[in-house]
């Protein structure tokens, strides 16, 4: 899979894997599901259901938001993407264990990789004799830009910051 910030080109092996995973859950690989997959996987933008729906709707005018939501939920259960918590449900198409830093003010999401996350996951699961089906590391707070903005507002006497 070739990726950059806003475009993903999915290779044949990815489609074979997606078809296999869907078949194992009695699902089919439809053109609409392929478009939804491409709208999320490999991106760094963490799109919402509305964003994915808007993108996919350019190719499939009749696709409903409910279909997009259901498909994203299925992809998350299959471990292809991660759901990100917050006031707006968003999805992370980045593979690999990483932390999502979610800003409560601007809703921005930043991915941070850390080699120790997999070891932490293994240790925690081993201690509890727990079989891990999905992993989601999230930290919610304020990003540096929003913290600077808040500090600037306080320094200039603006209330409510």
C-alpha positions in Angstrom: 0.0 0.0 0.0 1.4 3.4 -1.0 0.4 6.3 1.2 0.8 10.0 1.7 -1.2 12.5 3.7 -4.3 12.6 1.5 -4.1 9.7 -1.0 -3.9 6.0 -0.7 -3.3 3.6 -3.5 -4.3 0.1 -2.4 -2.4 -2.9 -3.9 -3.9 -6.2 -4.9 -2.7 -8.0 -1.8 -4.7 -5.5 0.4 -7.9 -6.3 -1.6 -7.3 -10.1 -1.2 -6.8 -9.7 2.5 -10.0 -7.5 2.8 -12.0 -10.0 0.8 -10.7 -12.9 3.0 -11.6 -11.0 6.2 -15.1 -10.1 5.0 -15.8 -13.6 3.7 -14.9 -15.0 7.2 -17.7 -12.8 8.6 -20.1 -13.7 5.7 -19.5 -10.3 4.1 -18.8 -9.4 0.5 -16.2 -7.0 -1.0 -18.4 -4.6 -2.9 -17.2 -1.5 -4.8 -18.8 0.7 -2.1 -16.9 -1.1 0.7 -13.7 -0.7 -1.4 -14.4 3.0 -1.6 -15.0 3.3 2.1 -11.8 1.4 2.8 -9.8 3.7 0.6 -11.3 6.8 2.3 -9.9 5.7 5.6 -7.0 3.2 5.4 -3.6 4.7 5.1 -4.7 8.2 5.6 -3.5 10.5 8.4 -6.6 12.6 8.5 -8.8 10.6 10.9 -12.0 11.2 9.0 -15.5 11.3 10.5 -18.4 9.3 9.2 -19.7 12.4 7.5 -16.3 13.0 5.8 -16.1 9.4 4.5 -19.7 9.6 3.4 -19.1 12.8 1.5 -16.0 11.3 -0.3 -17.7 8.0 -1.1 -20.9 9.7 -2.2 -18.9 11.4 -5.0 -18.5 8.0 -6.6 -21.7 6.3 -5.4 -24.5 8.9 -5.2 -27.0 6.6 -3.6 -24.9 5.4 -0.7 -26.4 6.3 2.7 -24.6 7.5 5.8 -26.0 4.4 7.6 -24.2 2.2 5.1 -21.0 4.1 5.6 -21.3 3.9 9.4 -22.2 0.2 9.3 -19.2 -0.6 7.1 -16.8 1.5 9.2 -18.1 -0.3 12.3 -17.4 -3.7 10.6 -13.9 -2.6 9.5 -13.2 -1.6 13.1 -14.4 -5.0 14.4 -12.2 -6.7 11.9 -9.2 -4.7 13.1 -8.7 -2.9 9.8 -9.3 0.6 11.3 -9.7 2.1 14.8 -12.6 4.1 16.1 -11.5 7.2 17.9 -13.6 8.4 20.9 -14.8 11.9 21.3 -17.9 14.1 20.5 -17.6 13.2 16.8 -16.9 9.5 15.9 -13.8 9.4 13.8 -11.7 6.6 12.4 -8.0 5.9 12.2 -6.8 3.9 9.2 -3.2 3.8 10.4 -2.0 0.3 10.9 0.2 -0.6 13.9 0.0 0.1 17.6 0.2 3.8 18.4 -1.4 6.4 20.6 -4.1 8.8 19.3 -3.8 12.2 21.1 -7.2 13.8 20.8 -7.7 17.5 21.4 -10.9 18.3 23.3 -11.1 21.8 21.9 -10.2 21.6 18.2 -10.9 17.8 17.9 -7.5 17.3 16.2 -5.9 13.9 16.4 -2.2 13.3 16.4 -0.7 9.8 16.0 2.3 9.0 18.1 4.2 5.8 17.8 6.1 4.3 20.8 8.0 1.1 20.7 7.0 0.4 24.3 3.3 0.2 23.6 3.4 -3.3 22.3 5.4 -4.5 25.3 2.9 -2.7 27.6 0.0 -4.4 25.8 1.6 -7.8 26.1 2.4 -7.3 29.8 -1.0 -6.1 30.8 -2.7 -8.9 28.9 -0.4 -11.6 30.3 -1.0 -10.4 33.9 -4.7 -10.7 33.5 -4.5 -13.8 31.3 -6.5 -11.8 28.8 -6.8 -12.5 25.1 -6.6 -9.2 23.2 -9.0 -8.7 20.3 -8.5 -5.0 19.6 -6.2 -2.3 20.9 -7.0 1.4 21.2 -4.6 3.8 22.9 -6.1 7.3 23.3 -5.1 10.3 25.4 -7.6 13.2 25.5 -6.6 16.7 26.4 -5.4 19.9 24.8 -3.0 20.1 21.9 -0.1 22.6 22.0 -1.8 25.0 19.6 -5.0 25.1 21.7 -3.0 25.5 25.0 -1.1 28.4 23.4 -4.4 30.0 22.4 -5.8 29.6 25.9 -2.7 31.0 27.5 -2.8 34.0 25.0 -6.4 34.7 25.8 -5.7 34.6 29.6 -2.7 36.9 29.2 -4.8 39.4 27.3 -7.6 39.4 29.9 -10.2 37.4 27.8 -12.6 35.4 30.0 -13.8 31.9 29.4 -10.5 30.5 28.2 
